[in-house]
Amino acid sequence: MRRTGQTLIFDADDTLWENNVFFERVIDDFLDWATHPTLDRVQIRGILNDIERANAVSLGYGSAVFLRNLHETFEKLQERPASLVERKRIDQLAGRLIRGEVDLIPGVSDTLAELGARHELFLLTKGDVEEQQRKIDASGLAGWFRQAHIVREKDVDVYRRLALDSGLAVDRTWMIGNSPKSDIWPARQAGMGAVFIPHEHTWVLEHHDLDPADDGVLTLKAFTELVDHF
């Protein structure tokens, strides 16, 4: 049975378009290149994860921060500053991320068009404002949303503030995304429903335990299945 007259808030990266898979490819290339005499790939990735976790708190998200994380990881491994040649090599590895290319997930455009005829749609994404706006513009999807919000972090207070500022009834509002940490858990804490669409390349720092008994979370296999429920 379809729900009617709902407000649907959509995550962007890895929900509307592919994102983390490109970061993972860069990381794979980085791990192939940044070898270490005593540390294996798993251990080097662990160092990168720790640096990403720390920098996310102070610097936020986005390709520029990610590039800095790679440089810091390399210099920590080598225990010295990177040479100009090495710095250029790391920059080359992350070239596609810096260009901000967008690949829509299959069925997204048609699904938003159908949902937009029955519901009010919002976009909520986190990261660097200019970078995320470039991706929104490149996606061609902006016209489907009443409002698009780019925030530094997606926590409970952000969801509550969005509901208050936009006059949303939380009992008829759903957050739709792939991240348990940023999309599902905080939306549920704010009193909204949530639609979890898992993505195989969700960033490790976006993982979070969810309550399997929570009937306020709808789990779908694909974005296109939304039209069967809303």
N, C-alpha and C positions, 0 to 999 in steps of 0.2 A: 504494500500500500504506500503510495506516494504521500509525503508530507506537503502541505500547501502553505503558501504565505510565509515562507521562512527567510531569514537573513543568512546568507552563506558567505563566510570569510575564507578566502583562499590564501594558502602559502604559495610562494613562487618557486624558489629553487627546489628542484627534484619533485615538485608537484605539478607545476605547469610546464616547466622545461627542464631538460637535463642540466645538471650542474656538477655534483660531486664526482661523477665518473671522470670528468676532465681533470679534476684535482688529483684523483687517484692515478690516472695515467702519468701525470707529471711526477708524482711521488715514486711510481715504479721506475720511471726513467732516472730520477734522482738517485734512487737506491742502487740502480745498476752502475751509475757513474761514481757515486761517493762511497767507494769501498773503504774498508777499514781492516787493519791487520788482525784485530782480535774480536771485533763485534760483527755479528751477522745481521741480515736484513731486518729481522724481527726486533733486535735490540736497537738498531738505528731508528727504526720506525717508532719505537717507544720513546726515544729521545725527542724526535720530532713532535710526537703527540704531547709530550710534557711542555715543550716550548709553545706549541699552539694553544694549549690550555691556559698557560700563564699569560700569553700575549692577548688572548681573546678578552681577558678581563680589563686590561689597560688600553688596548688598541682597537678592539672590535674585530670585525670580520671583513672579508673581501680579498681580492687577488693581490693587492699591494701588501697587506699584512701577511698573506700566505707566502709571498715572495721573500719578505723579511724573515719569516720563520725558516725557510730553506737556507738562507744565508747564515742565520744564527746556528742552525743545526750543523752545517758544514764546518763553520769555524770552531764549534765545540768539539767536533770529531777530530779536526786537525790540530786543535790547540794552538791556533795562530790565525791572524787575519787572512782572508782569501786574497789571492792575487787578482789583478785586473782581468786576466784571462779566465780565471775560475769564476769570477763574478759575472762576466759576460756569458759564460756557459750556463750558469744557473738561470740567468735572465732568459736565455734562449729556450730553455726547457719549459718555461712558463709562458711562452709567447702567446698561445691561444687564449689563455686566461686573461691576459692583459688586453687583448683585442675585444673581449666580451661577446663572443659569438653565441647565438642562441639557437638551440634545437628543441622545438616543442615536442612534448610527449604525445604520442599518437592519440588522436581523438579529442584533444583538449579544446581546440577552437569550436568544433561543432557542439561539443558538450556544453560549453559556456553559453553558446548561442541559445540552446534549448532551455537551459536552466534560467537564463536571463529573462526569458519570456514569462516565467512563473514566480521568480524570486528576486530579492534584492541582493546584489553581489558586491562584495568588498575584496580588496587585496591587502594583505598584511605580510610584509617581508622585512627581514633584518639584514643589516650590512652597511657598507659604505653608500651614502645617499646617491652620489653621482654615478657610481657603478651600477647600483640596482636600477636607477632610473633609466640608464642606457639600455639595460636588458629589457625593462618594461616597454620602452619605446620600440626596440628592435623586435619584440615578440608580436606586435600588432594586436595585442589583447586589451590594451588600456580602455578601449571604448565600452567594454562589457561591465566595467566596475563603476559604481556610484562614487567610490572613493578609493584611492590607493595610498597606503601608509608605509613609509620606510622608517624603521626604528633601529636603534642601536642594539637592543636586546628584546626578546619576546618573553616576558614574564607575566605573572598574574596581574600586576598593577597595570601593565600595558593593555591587557584585555579588558580590565575593569574600566579604564579610562576611555578606551575606544567605545565601549558600550554606553558610557555616560555621555560623552561628547556627541555621539551620533544618535542618541536616543533609541538605542536598541533594546528590545525585550530579550533578556538573556535566555529565557525559556523557549524562545523561537529562533535562537541564533546558534549556528554551527560553525566550528572551525574545521577546515579541511586541509590536511597536510600529511607529510611523511615522517615528521620528526616527533617522536614521543616527548622529548625534552622541551621543545619550543612551540609545538603546535597542540599536542593532545593534552598533556598534563596540565599546563597553565590554563588552558581554556576550560577544562573541567573544574579546576579550582575556582574559576571566575563564575561558575554556574552555567556555562554554555554546554551544548552538546558538542561532540567531536567526531569527525570521520577520519579514521586512520587508513591511509593508503600506503602500505610499506613499499619502500624502494630498496633494491638490493645494494645500492651504493650510498645509502645514508651515512653521513659522516659519523665516525665513532664517538665524537663529542656530543652528538645529538641523541645518543641512546639514553633511555630512562625506563625504569620498570613501571609497567602499567598494571592496574588491577583487572584481571581477566573476568571478574564478576561484575564489572561496572557496565550496566546496561545503557549508560549515557554515551558509550563509545561504539560507533559502528565501524567495523573493519571491512574494507573492500579490497578486491584484488587488482582492480584497474579503475582509472579515472572515469572511464566511460560508463561504469556501473552506477554513477551518481544519479543518472536520469531514471533509474528504476526505483529510487528512494525519495527523490525530491521533485 
